[in-house]
Amino acid sequence: KREYVSEEIDMNSRRVSAQEAKTGAVGVGQQVTFVGRVASVNEGSAVFEDANKETLKVWAGLGTNYTAGTVFEVVGAVMEDRSIKESRCISFGEDFGEF
């Protein structure tokens, strides 16, 4: 079962780590691409863990169902609280190898 909103990932958005998103390396409102494994799911959002084991909150876009343990590439805007508001994403599944 594939869980995604869109496979049309924007190649022009800046790829960021959780640390870059949280420390202000990118501006509020800037569109970014983030890859991470879902650590926990909350109502309307999920906490992701990136390859550096840093966590970042992502607000789900319309129709997105995040599943714990699944790796996603998320494109979205950086919010004032340094979370990401997803505009689209693609699931890479749970068997993504070492992450």
Phi and psi in degrees as a GROMACS rama.xvg file:
@    title "Ramachandran Plot"
@    xaxis  label "Phi"
@    yaxis  label "Psi"
@TYPE xy
-93.5528  135.896  ARG-2
-120.636  104.96  GLU-3
-156.108  161.418  TYR-4
-95.8959  -43.8933  VAL-5
-156.322  141.847  SER-6
-92.0575  0.508817  GLU-7
-86.5927  78.8368  GLU-8
-81.2208  133.692  ILE-9
-74.6884  112.924  ASP-10
-77.1968  -6.50748  MET-11
-93.4072  -11.0944  ASN-12
-78.171  152.271  SER-13
-78.2363  128.919  ARG-14
-78.3783  129.153  ARG-15
-130.335  155.522  VAL-16
-90.0569  169.875  SER-17
-60.2124  -41.4588  ALA-18
-62.2648  -43.1784  GLN-19
-62.2731  -41.1124  GLU-20
-66.3756  -39.0324  ALA-21
-80.5981  -24.9507  LYS-22
-98.61  3.32059  THR-23
89.7527  14.3782  GLY-24
-67.2802  -17.9711  ALA-25
-126.735  149.337  VAL-26
-80.7791  155.177  GLY-27
-60.3305  133.169  VAL-28
90.617  -14.6672  GLY-29
-69.1594  138.286  GLN-30
-80.67  131.022  GLN-31
-134.045  163.728  VAL-32
-117.578  132.311  THR-33
-133.737  136.126  PHE-34
-116.846  129.646  VAL-35
-163  165.531  GLY-36
-97.6482  135.098  ARG-37
-68.8408  118.336  VAL-38
-89.3869  -38.961  ALA-39
-155.097  153.303  SER-40
-116.949  133.246  VAL-41
-123.223  173.1  ASN-42
-66.5916  113.199  GLU-43
82.6087  -1.99689  GLY-44
-153.638  173.546  SER-45
-147.686  153.435  ALA-46
-100.064  124.478  VAL-47
-105.049  152.987  PHE-48
-120.108  128.109  GLU-49
-88.9403  -176.25  ASP-50
-62.8281  -21.4977  ALA-51
-91.4649  7.47102  ASN-52
68.9445  18.5041  LYS-53
-89.015  145.131  GLU-54
-104.348  154.53  THR-55
-151.859  135.623  LEU-56
-84.1437  134.869  LYS-57
-125.262  126.802  VAL-58
-85.3524  125.963  TRP-59
-68.1317  141.748  ALA-60
-80.9194  169.48  GLY-61
-58.0315  123.516  LEU-62
86.1338  -0.94824  GLY-63
-85.8164  133.92  THR-64
-121.848  100.183  ASN-65
-76.9097  144.348  TYR-66
-125.768  130.324  THR-67
-55.3639  136.184  ALA-68
92.2626  -10.5658  GLY-69
-90.5529  140.729  THR-70
-93.4609  132.033  VAL-71
-127.629  149.974  PHE-72
-103.754  123.667  GLU-73
-116.969  132.585  VAL-74
-111.083  129.3  VAL-75
-171.047  -178.071  GLY-76
-100.114  142.297  ALA-77
-75.1567  128.566  VAL-78
-93.4549  167.534  MET-79
-59.0044  -32.7508  GLU-80
-83.3624  7.65688  ASP-81
73.8009  15.3667  ARG-82
-86.9075  178.379  SER-83
-118.337  133.645  ILE-84
-98.1661  108.234  LYS-85
-65.4799  135.999  GLU-86
-106.748  -28.5168  SER-87
-164.668  160.621  ARG-88
-156.303  167.935  CYS-89
-139.117  139.378  ILE-90
-89.8003  134.77  SER-91
-100.337  3.7227  PHE-92
81.4136  -173.971  GLY-93
-91.1228  -24.8417  GLU-94
-95.7741  67.2449  ASP-95
-97.3439  0.349612  PHE-96
82.0247  -164.651  GLY-97
-62.5562  130.169  GLU-98
